[in-house]
Amino acid sequence: MSPHPPIRRAEIIAVGSELLGSVRLDTNSLFVTDRLAALGISVRAKSVVGDDRDDLASIFGAALGRADLIVLTGGLGPTADDLTRDVVAGVLGLPLEEDPAIVEVIERRFARRGLRMPDVNRRQAMVPRGATVLDNPNGTAPGLLIESGPRMIALLPGPPRELQPMVEALCAGPWQERAGRERLFKASLFVTGRGESHVEEIVQPIYSRWAAADPPIETTILASPGMIELHLTLRSDDAADGLRRVQAARDELVAALGADVFGIDGRALEEIVGERLRDRGLTISAAESCTGGLFMSRLTDIPGSSAYVRAGVVVYSNEAKTSLAGVPEALIAEHGAVSEPVALALAQGIRERTGSSVGIGISGIAGPGGATPGKPVGTVAIAMAGPGDLVRTRTVSLPGGRLMVKFQAAQAALDMIRRALT
């Protein structure tokens, strides 16, 4: 058993100037965070730093003061700008020593391809004194594991195909041994039809009580276009009790938010709507204007959607609304193309012409132009026509640019179906 306390707080430092641009994304941090969470280790901070010795030393030094585990990714290559091992060794006051075994492994890798190992690759064989070398069968840069007092520091290569097997091995070995008995238990809920501040107004009096509980439950609220996410996290060494408590907390928020909660399992709204259509034996068609087919695209992203999706048309012009969905010209002239009567006529027309159970009509102003008096950019009329006398209409005012308006309009249409079929 380790003489040191369990690892609970981790920090990730992604090294590489390329990660500061707009082309290369740091996906390694997501992978590492997911694997650490399974061990009950919370990632409390992430940083991206370029290939600058002083910047990396500053960020790494700060991490030493607040994290039990520090994971550095990238910067272990053979070139002069690969600084990770040098900087870490310098900050920790550890001399670098060449490991002949690593040199031999790298030489063999080059020899298998009929090549001589360049001398610059010897940089990858430099190991801080006392570090454990982590095998890398997929590349030339070995990983390194350093114990510095109660802290553990891992230096991992940047390419995901090299990093991921190392992380899996660490999670099954040293990290698991230092993780202790506590694990993280999580629950989530997903809300649509309400803004972030309205959700906060309802749930804050509830989750504020949990912060003082023993153990506490941490609540995180995330806002994205057309949706609010609430994530609950509890740390406990009692699996049954931890899971029960976090699920009970989630259920309390679900009860408070009511029908605005569309899911608790992370599924997209279009998948939930598709399930309800399929379970009821219903089919759907849509006549879309401002969303340009996005509504039907999202529905057909779901495998098996052919069981309920029948047809969709993009009726961008007024002429198309009349010829393809049967909207009377007089109705458009009286109410305007962006209006609930026209949206309902689109829904009813496409339903009748395709023989589907449900018809959806969407007409709006996605911007940046097209606004009219009383109908600013972001105004969208949505309608649903279903079996019997099932009719829904709604006008929404959506914020953001063109793409955001289109997405939120499709989201609102999907939510209209979900609520009607609940």
N, C-alpha and C positions, 0 to 999 in steps of 0.2 A: 504494500500500500504506500502511496506517495506521502511524504511528510508534509506536503504543501496542501493548502485548502483547495477545495474544488474550483474548477474553472467555471465561471458564470458569465463574465462579460468579455466579449470579443470585439476586436476592431480589425477592419480590413483596409489595407493600403494597396491600391492598384498602381503599379509603376509603369510609366511609358508615355512619352510625349504624344504618341499617336492617339492615345485615349482622350486627349484634351481637344481633339479636332471633331469634325462632324461626320467622319466616315467610320471609325472603329469604336464599337461600344464595349463597355466593361460588363461582359456577361458572367465572368468568373465569380464576381461578388454574389450574384444571385444564387449560383450553384453552391458556393461555400455557405452562404447564409441558410439555405434550405437544409443542408446536411448538419450544420451545427444546431439548428433548432430541434432536430430530432434527438439530440443529446441533451437538450435543456440548456444550451448555451445561447445567450442572446447577443446578437450583433448590435452594439450600441452606437457605432459610428463607422462610416466608410469615407475614404479619401481617394482621390485620383491625383497623382503628382507626376510631373514631367521628369525627364532625364536630367535633373539638376541635383548635384550633390548636396548643396546647402538646404534646398527645399525639402528633399527627402529626409535629411538628418533632422530637420526641425519637426516635421510631421511624425516621424518615428519616435523621436524623443518625447513628444507630447503624449503619444499613445502609450508609452511605457508607464506614464503616470496615472493612467485611468483604466487600463484593460488587463485582464488576466491572460488573455490569448491574443497575440497579434499575428495576423496572416498577411504576408506581403506576396503579391503575385506579379510576375514579370521582372525584367531587368537582370536575368541570370544568364544571358547569352554571352558570346565570346567577344563582342565588340566593345570599343572604348566607352560607349554610352550605356553599357549594362553595369549599373552601379550598385545594385541592391546589396550584394554580399559585402562589398567594400564598405558601404555606408553603415550597414548594420554592425559589422565587426568593429568599425571605428567608434560608433556611439557606445557600444558595450565594452570597449577597451580590450577586445580579443584579437590576438595576432592571427593572420591568415597563413595557412600552411598547405603546401601542395600535397594532395593525396595521390600516391602512385597508382592505387587501384582504379581511381576515376580516370586517370590518364590512359590506363590500359583499356578500359571499357570504351572510351571514346575512340582510341586508335583502332580497336576491332570494328567498331561501327563503320568507320571510314574504309577500312580494309575490305569489308564485305562488299563494298561498292567499287573496289579497285582503286581507291584514292588514298593519298597520304594525308594524315591529320595536319592541318595548318597549326603553326605554333600558337596562334591566338587562342586556340581552343583550350590551351592550358589554363586560361583564366577560369574556366568552368570547373577545374579541379582544385581551386583554392577554397579551403574550408576553414571557417573560424574554429579556433582551438576549442575542443570539447563538444562540437556540434555532431549530431547524428546525421549521416548521409542517407537520403531517401532515394531509392532506386528509381530510375526513369527509363523503362524499356522502350518508350516511344520518342525519345529525343536524347540530345547530348548533354543537356543541363540537368544534373541531379538536384533534387530538393534538399533542403537542410532544416533540421529541427534543433533548436537551441533552448536550453532551460537556463534562465537567468533569475536566480532566486525563486520566488513563487510564480514567476511568469514563464509562459511558454511562447516561443517565437517560431513561426514556420515561414520559410522562404520557398515559394513554389514557382515553377515556370509559368509563363504566360499562355502558351497555346493550350486551349481547353483539352485536347486529346492527351496532353501530357499531365496537366494539372488534375483532371478529374480522377484518374486511378489513384493518384497520391492521396487526394482528399478521402477517398473511400477507405484506403488502407489506414490513414490516420484516425478516421472515425471508428474503425474496428479495433484500433490499438491504443496509441498514447492518448488521444483525445477522449476516448471513451473511458479509459482508466482514470483520467483526471476530471471527468464530468460530474462525478458524485451521483447520488441517488435521485436527485430532483430532475423532473422533466417539465417541459412546457406543454400546457394543454390549451388548445385554441378553439374558438368558435367564431363564426362570421354571420352577418346578415346583410342583405343588399336591398336598397330602397330606391324607388323611383317615384316621380310625381311630387316630390318635395325638395326644396333647396336645402343647402347645408345648414343655414342658420335656423330654419324651421325644425329640422331634425334635431339639432343641438338643443333647442329650446325644450323639446319633449324629453330627450334622453339624459340630459345633463343632471337633473335632480336624481335620476336613478343611478347612473354610474358613479356619481360623486361619492355615494355611500360605500362603494366597493373599494375605493382607494385606502380606506382605513381598516378594511377587513384583514383577517389573518388566515391564510395568506391573501394579499391584495389581488384584485383583478385589474389589469391595465386595459384601458379602452382607447382605441385609435379610430378616428373618423377621417375618411378619405373622400374627397369630392372629385368626380370626373363628369364629363358631359352626359347629362341625362341620368345620373346615378350617384348615389351616396353609399359608401361601404363602411360598415362598422366591424372592427376586428377586436375580439376579446382574447386576452392572454393571461393565464394563471400559471404560476410555478408551484409544484407540489411534489413530494416524494410518495404520495398516496395516489396511485393511478385511478382507482375507482372514485375516490372522493374528488380528485381534481377534475376529472371528466364530468362528473355529476354537477359540480358547482358551476363550471363554465357554461355548460349547456343550460342550466337553470337560469343563469344570468342572461344568456341569449334569449331564452323564451320570454323573460320578463320584458326585454326590449321589443320583441316581436309583438307582444300583447299591447304595448304602449303605442306602437306605430301602426298596428292594424294592417289594413289592406295595402298600405304603401310598401310593405315588405314583399318583394317578389321572389326571394329565394334565400336559402341558408346553406346551400351546398356549392356555391360558386358557379353554377351553370348560367350561361348567358340568357338574357330575356327571350331571345328568339327560340332557344331550345325549349324553354318552359312553355311558350305559346304554342310551338309545334306539338308538344306532348298533349296539350289540352285539346287541340284540334283533332289530333289522331285518336285520342281516347274517346272523343264524342262522335267520331265518324264524320267529321265536317271537312269540307274543302274550302279553299280560299283563293280569291283573285283580287287584284288591285289595279287601280288606275292612278298613277302617280304623276305629279307635275314637278314641284320643286325638288323632290328627293331623287328624281331621275332614275328610278329603279332600285335605289338603295334598300328600300323596305323589302322588296322581293328578293334581292340579293342576300340580305341577312337571313331571311327564312330559308333560302335554298343552300345556305352554308352548312346547314344541319343534315347529316346523313339520314336518308330515309324520308326526306321531305317530299318526295314524289307521292307519298301516300296522302298528302293533304294539299299541296300546292297545285293549282290548276292552271292559272295564266296571269300574266301581268303586262300592262302596257304603260308606256311613258307618253303622257298627253301634255306636252309642254305648251303647245299653242292652243288658243281658243278653238281654232278649227278642228284640231285633233280631239279636243274634249267633246265636241259635237259629233264628229264622224266616227270615232272609235268607242266612245262611252255613252253616246246618245244624250248628252247634256243639251237642253234647248238653248238656242242662241238668245232668246228673250230672257232666260234666267240669268245668263252671264251679263247681259246688258243691264238688268235691273239691280243685281247684287254685286257684280264684279267677280272676276275669276277666283279671287281669294276671299271666299265666304263660305259659311257653313251650308247654305242651300246648294251651292255648286259642288262642294265636297260630297254632300249626301247624294246628289244626282250622279256624281262619278261612281260612288260606291254602289248605288242601286243599278246603274247602267251596266257596269262591268260584271256585276253579279248575274244580272239577267242574261247578258250576252254570252257568258261562259258557262252558265248553269252551275255555278258554285254555290255552296251553302252560305258563305260569307263574302261580302264585297267591302273593299277599303278604298276610300277616296282621299287623296292628299293634294292640297293646293296651297302654295305659299310664296313668300318673297325671301329668297336665300341671300340676296344682296350680291355685291355692294350697291347696285342700283335697283330700280324697280319700285321704290317706295312711293306711296300715294298718300294724300291727306287722310289721316286716321288709320293708315295701315303702314307702319314703319317696317324697315328691314327686320326680319325675324318673325313676322306675323305669318302663322300657318293655320289653315283650317283643315280639320281631320274629321272624317266620318266613317261610320261602320254600319252596314246593313246586313242583317242576319235572318235566320228562320223566324217565321211568325212576324211579330211586331218588334223584333229586336232592332232598335235604331239607337245609335249614339253619335253625337256631334260635339265638337269642341274646337275652340280657337285658342291657340297658345301664342305667347310672345317669347321668343327664344333669343338668348344673348349669343354673342360671338360672331366669328366670320362665317363665310359661306359654307365651308365644310362642316363646321360645328353645328350650324343651323340644320343642315341636311341630316346629320346623324341624330340630333335631338328630335327632329320631326319624325324620323323613322322609329326612334325609341318611344315617342309618345303614341304613335299608332300601334305599336306592339303592346304597349301598356293598356291601351283602350281595349284591345281584344282580351288580354289577360283578365282585366277586371270584369268584363262582360261575361266571360266564361267561368268565373269563379263561383 
